């Protein structure tokens, strides 16, 4: 409950968005108080609507961690942005923390620049602090982790996994198991047209050791001049503390 209080006290507001509007994001740094301000601009023909939230670069933010699976073990990730408004709303409601609507993410939507995340639309009911995945069934499955430099990307395309009526649903914890179940005609997999910025923060190896990433270069794609420094992770409480660091672009 502590991070919900942090969320309220520091006036973090979801960026407003609509698929019919052009959305732009920018970062401004106030030299007097080191506040890094993200401002979402939704522009239509007749009006402009703005919402913003700010980060003090001297004060780390506390972000909810979401759990998933990779190769039979747990991973812990955050989701900061998505290219679709309805997905933004769903993710925001799921963890009670803003997931920004940033349609420009679609510009990086090539297989070379993205990884996969498998999201279950039915099957085993979810559990845990958020009730499972975004559809309230089992938690998501990832195809890669940060140490796989040739395969990993924090920008992910959700693949929707749906169990067939004749199949016996069960928890699947790896991409291999999902693809085998598809081959057995137990389920179907549908590629979505969405991009999610979902960096993995921590992952557990088969021997039980936890690894934690230290820096997220594009924690917000919509803030190209900032990175995120991971300074604290608690997977039991599902939280990570991250310091936003403005990049030096003076040359």
C-alpha positions, -999 to +999 in steps of 0.1 A: +000+000+000+030+023+005+035+029-032-002+039-037+004+066-011+035+077-029+014+079-061-012+101-045+012+124-027+033+132-057+005+140-082+013+115-109-014+117-134-022+095-164-016+111-197-048+115-216-050+100-250-074+089-278-067+070-309-083+098-330-059+124-316-023+132-323-003+127-291+031+143-284+053+139-253+081+161-242+104+165-212+113+198-196+138+203-168+133+231-143+167+244-134+155+257-100+141+225-085+153+197-108+118+187-117+116+166-148+082+172-163+065+148-188+036+166-206+011+147-227-005+168-255-036+155-272-044+177-302-077+177-322-090+201-347-108+223-323-090+220-290-059+209-271-059+190-239-029+187-216-021+166-186+013+162-170+032+146-142+066+155-129+096+137-114+121+154-091+154+141-104+168+141-068+139+120-056+135+084-069+100+072-079+085+040-066+070+019-094+049-013-090+066-045-103+046-070-123+055-107-123+057-129-153+075-161-165+105-168-185+116-204-192+099-217-161+111-191-136+098-157-125+107-123-140+096-089-126+089-060-149+073-026-152+052-012-180+056+025-187+040+031-221+019+014-247+008+024-282-029+017-277-053+037-255-074+008-244-043-011-233-030+019-215-063+021-195-062-016-188-027-016-175-032+016-155-062+001-138-044-032-132-016-018-111-030+016-101-001+034-117+000+053-150+009+034-182+012+062-207-005+061-241+022+068-267+011+058-302+046+068-315+058+034-302+044+019-334+073+035-353+097+009-338+075-020-345+098-043-364+108-078-354+144-067-350+135-040-325+108-058-304+104-090-284+074-110-276+051-112-245+024-139-243-008-127-227-035-152-217-071-142-225-087-172-208-077-204-189-064-205-153-077-176-132-050-153-121-037-147-086-012-125-069-014-087-061-030-078-095-051-109-101-029-123-128-023-108-162-043-079-178-072-102-186-072-117-150-058-151-161-023-165-156+006-141-157+024-132-189+052-152-204+083-136-219+105-149-247+137-133-235+155-117-206+181-088-205+212-109-206+202-122-241+215-092-260+208-107-294+171-113-286+160-091-257+141-058-262+120-040-236+097-030-264+073-059-267+045-071-289+017-088-270+007-122-284-028-131-272-030-168-261-065-183-260-072-219-249-096-239-271-128-252-255-118-288-259-084-283-242-075-287-205-061-253-195-031-252-173-004-228-163+024-225-190+057-209-180+077-208-211+075-198-248+084-234-257+055-248-237+031-223-254+043-231-289+040-269-281+004-264-269-003-245-301+012-273-322-010-298-303-040-276-313-048-269-276-047-231-280-044-203-305-019-174-306-028-141-322-002-113-327-016-079-316-009-046-333+003-031-300+037-021-286+044-021-249+074-006-232+079-033-206+115-034-192+124-065-171+139-052-138+147-086-122+147-122-130+153-155-112+177-181-126+170-218-124+193-221-094+172-195-075+196-166-079+180-132-085+196-108-111+187-071-112+193-047-141+210-015-131+200+010-158+171+013-182+181+035-212+146+041-225+124+038-194+102+062-213+105+062-251+086+095-249+114+110-229+145+104-251+167+126-229+163+105-197+173+071-184+162+052-153+187+040-126+174+011-106+184+017-070+161-006-051+140-037-058+118-057-035+101-086-054+082-097-023+065-063-021+064-059-059+081-025-060+112-009-076+127+025-068+140+042-099+159+075-102+153+094-134+186+108-147+186+134-175+211+126-201+239+151-210+231+161-246+254+192-247+278+173-268 
